[in-house]
Amino acid sequence: MSIRKGRSVTISDVAEAAGVSRAAVSKVIRDAYGVSPGMRARVQSAIEQLGYRPSVAARALRGSSYRLGLEVPHVNARFMTQIMTGAKQAVSGTPYQVILAPADGPEYSTLESLADGLVDGIIAVSPLVDPAWLEDLAGRIPVVMLGRHDTPSGYDTVIGDDRTGTRAIMRHLFDLGHRRIAHLTEPEPVTAPGTGTPHAIRLQVYRECMAEAGLGDLVQVARRHDDSEPARQAAAELVARHDRPTAIVAGHDDIALDALAAVAAAGLRDRVAVVGYDNTDLAEHPLIDLTSVDQQGVEMGAEAATMLLERLQGRIEPRHYVATTHLHVRGSSVRPTSDRAETGGRDQLE
């Protein structure tokens, strides 16, 4: 077969040249159990002829690295600590170790580097990477996508129940009497409809809940200006408005901490509720006392690593795991004060 000039050779090209399935090529590359000598020879011949990722083929020939890569876009995000802890727990007692790979620049480059023989499997926290590209990557190396609501055929997914978690927040705030509820979240690309990111789902459900409660005209969505910058400025702008919210729903705990700082600086700590998401370690600190949704980050990390180990043992069918959520109510859930409360006329959520 001929490969169009300028296009990278894919696992599909190798499969076509060898006359086998993509799954068979993946097994050969990973040196998995159940590959006949004849099939292995055909696949390795096709890899050599097409020049398909020679470093990956070499890794398969020399054996396992016994490393699993955890790619994260923000190494300082507190939720990532939970994921890393869970992944390390899952591989305890096995020959494998987990290595952290911060996405320094484009996530594609980091994932490609990991796939080039550095690790035997990848846990990817890359919400905006193209799904078709991920499918191709998963044909070369086992991949678990953490935190994206999609239904792939070649890789596994681990997500939290973002719909239930967000609804729990909104019901809690409605029950306290809040109507002016704002959502403080990530920049537009991370929340775009149809992307399947957790933040896109949380924003969607926030809008749904406000509309169901007859409060669609009170929707306020604010964003931090860049995903590498704190959200404190955006929160300060929110609480400085003449129609400032009486409650702020933050996209995650790191954003919530910035919101708390802005609320405190404005002298409104007892007048504006702040709710986070992820229930990270600082949420329960008595000086912070942040209401937050626990989406079982340690459990998610452990499940992702376990899925990779299953893949390395020969499983090819995709698995999709959804972690349960629980709202931990703490002191940041203040009631709206009498001069700001507007509780009449709202409908109840189902």
Residue pairs with C-beta under 8 A, 6 or more apart in sequence:
1 13
1 16
1 17
3 9
3 13
3 50
9 50
9 51
9 52
9 53
10 52
10 136
10 139
11 22
11 25
11 26
11 52
11 136
11 139
11 140
12 22
12 136
12 139
13 50
13 52
14 25
14 43
14 46
14 47
14 50
14 52
15 21
15 22
15 24
15 25
17 46
17 49
17 50
18 24
18 25
18 39
18 42
18 43
18 45
18 46
19 42
20 39
20 42
20 43
22 139
22 154
23 139
23 316
24 35
24 39
24 43
25 43
25 46
25 139
26 32
26 138
26 139
26 140
26 316
27 34
27 35
27 314
27 316
28 35
28 39
28 40
28 43
28 44
28 60
29 43
29 47
29 56
29 57
29 59
29 60
29 140
29 141
30 60
30 120
30 141
30 142
30 312
31 60
31 61
31 63
31 64
32 312
32 314
33 313
33 314
34 314
44 57
46 52
47 53
47 54
47 57
48 54
48 57
53 115
53 116
53 140
55 116
55 117
56 115
56 116
56 117
56 140
56 141
58 117
59 65
59 117
64 95
64 120
64 312
65 117
65 118
65 119
65 120
66 95
66 96
66 97
66 120
67 96
67 97
67 98
67 99
67 118
67 119
67 120
68 87
68 91
68 96
68 97
68 98
68 99
68 119
68 120
68 121
68 122
68 123
68 305
68 308
69 98
69 99
69 101
69 114
69 118
69 119
69 121
69 122
69 123
70 83
70 84
70 87
70 98
70 99
70 100
70 101
70 122
70 123
70 125
70 301
71 101
71 102
71 103
71 107
71 110
71 111
71 114
71 122
71 123
71 124
71 125
71 126
72 80
72 83
72 100
72 101
72 102
72 103
72 125
73 102
73 103
73 107
73 125
73 126
73 127
74 80
74 227
75 100
75 102
77 252
77 254
78 253
78 254
78 278
78 280
78 281
78 282
79 252
79 253
79 254
79 278
79 280
79 297
80 125
81 280
81 281
82 278
82 280
82 297
82 298
82 300
82 301
83 123
83 125
83 146
83 297
83 298
83 300
83 301
83 304
84 98
84 100
84 301
85 297
85 298
85 301
86 297
86 298
86 299
86 300
86 301
86 302
86 303
86 304
86 305
87 98
87 123
87 301
87 302
87 304
87 305
88 98
88 301
88 305
89 298
89 301
89 302
90 301
90 302
90 303
90 304
90 305
90 306
90 309
91 97
91 98
91 305
91 309
94 309
96 120
96 309
98 305
99 118
99 119
101 110
101 113
101 114
102 110
103 110
103 126
104 110
107 124
107 126
107 128
107 129
108 129
108 133
111 122
111 124
111 126
111 129
111 137
112 137
114 122
114 141
115 122
115 137
115 140
115 141
119 141
120 141
120 142
120 308
120 312
121 141
121 142
121 143
121 144
121 308
121 309
121 311
121 312
122 137
122 141
122 142
122 143
122 144
122 308
123 143
123 144
123 146
123 301
123 304
123 305
123 308
124 134
124 143
124 144
124 145
124 146
125 146
125 147
126 134
126 145
127 147
127 148
127 190
127 195
127 196
127 197
127 198
127 199
128 189
128 190
128 195
128 197
131 150
131 152
134 143
134 145
134 152
134 154
134 155
135 152
135 153
135 154
135 155
137 143
137 155
138 152
138 154
138 155
139 154
142 155
142 308
142 311
142 312
143 154
143 155
143 156
144 155
144 156
144 157
144 158
144 304
144 305
144 307
144 308
145 152
145 155
145 156
145 157
145 158
146 157
146 158
146 159
146 300
146 301
146 304
147 158
147 159
147 160
147 197
147 198
148 157
148 159
148 195
148 196
148 197
148 198
149 157
149 159
149 162
149 196
149 197
149 198
149 201
150 157
150 196
151 157
151 320
152 318
153 318
154 318
155 318
156 304
156 307
156 311
156 318
156 319
156 320
156 321
157 318
157 319
157 320
157 321
158 300
158 303
158 304
158 307
158 321
158 323
159 198
159 300
159 320
159 321
159 322
159 323
160 198
160 295
160 296
160 300
160 322
160 323
160 325
161 295
161 322
161 323
161 324
161 325
162 198
162 201
162 202
162 205
162 295
162 325
163 201
163 205
164 324
164 325
165 202
165 277
165 293
165 295
165 325
165 327
166 201
166 202
166 205
166 206
166 209
166 249
166 277
166 293
167 205
167 209
167 349
168 293
168 325
168 326
168 327
169 249
169 275
169 277
169 293
169 327
170 181
170 205
170 206
170 209
170 210
170 213
170 249
170 349
171 209
171 349
172 275
172 291
172 327
172 329
172 333
173 181
173 247
173 249
173 273
173 275
173 333
174 209
174 213
174 346
174 348
174 349
176 247
176 273
176 333
176 334
176 335
176 336
177 335
177 336
177 341
177 343
178 246
178 247
178 273
178 335
178 336
178 341
179 213
179 215
179 218
179 246
179 336
179 341
179 342
179 343
179 346
180 218
180 220
180 243
180 244
180 245
180 246
180 247
180 336
180 340
180 342
181 206
181 210
181 215
181 218
181 220
181 245
181 246
181 247
181 248
181 249
182 220
182 221
182 222
182 238
182 245
182 247
182 248
182 249
183 202
183 203
183 206
183 219
183 220
183 221
183 222
183 248
183 249
183 251
184 222
184 223
184 224
184 231
184 234
184 235
184 238
184 248
184 249
184 250
184 251
184 255
184 259
185 191
185 199
185 202
185 203
185 221
185 222
185 223
185 224
185 250
185 251
185 255
186 199
186 223
186 224
186 227
186 251
186 255
187 223
187 224
187 225
187 226
187 227
188 223
189 195
190 197
190 199
190 200
190 227
191 197
191 199
191 200
191 203
191 223
192 200
193 200
193 204
194 200
199 251
199 252
202 249
202 251
202 277
203 221
203 251
206 219
206 221
206 249
207 216
207 219
209 349
210 216
210 218
210 219
212 347
212 349
212 350
213 346
213 347
213 348
213 349
214 345
214 346
214 347
215 346
220 238
220 245
222 234
222 235
222 237
222 238
223 231
223 234
224 230
224 231
224 233
224 234
224 255
224 258
225 233
225 234
230 258
231 250
231 254
231 255
231 258
231 259
232 258
232 259
232 261
232 262
233 262
235 248
235 258
235 259
235 261
235 262
235 263
236 262
236 265
236 266
238 244
238 245
238 248
238 262
239 245
239 262
239 263
239 266
239 268
239 272
240 266
244 268
244 272
245 272
246 271
246 272
246 273
246 336
246 337
246 340
246 341
247 272
247 273
247 274
247 275
247 336
248 256
248 259
248 263
248 272
248 273
248 274
248 275
249 275
250 256
250 258
250 259
250 274
250 275
250 276
250 277
251 277
252 276
252 277
252 278
253 276
253 277
253 278
253 279
253 280
253 282
253 283
253 290
253 292
254 280
255 276
256 274
256 275
256 276
256 277
256 283
256 290
256 292
256 332
257 276
257 282
257 288
257 290
259 274
260 269
260 274
260 288
260 290
260 332
263 269
263 272
263 274
269 334
270 334
270 337
271 334
271 336
271 337
271 340
272 334
273 291
273 332
273 333
273 334
273 335
273 336
274 290
274 291
274 332
275 290
275 291
275 292
275 293
275 332
275 333
276 283
276 290
276 291
276 292
276 293
276 332
277 292
277 293
277 295
278 292
278 293
278 294
278 295
278 297
279 292
279 293
279 294
279 295
279 297
279 326
279 328
280 292
280 297
282 288
282 290
283 290
283 291
283 292
283 328
283 330
284 290
284 328
284 330
288 332
289 330
289 331
289 332
290 330
290 332
291 327
291 328
291 329
291 330
291 331
291 332
291 333
292 327
292 328
292 330
293 325
293 326
293 327
293 328
294 325
294 326
294 327
294 328
295 323
295 324
295 325
296 323
296 324
296 325
299 323
300 321
300 323
303 321
303 323
307 319
307 321
310 319
335 341
336 342
336 343
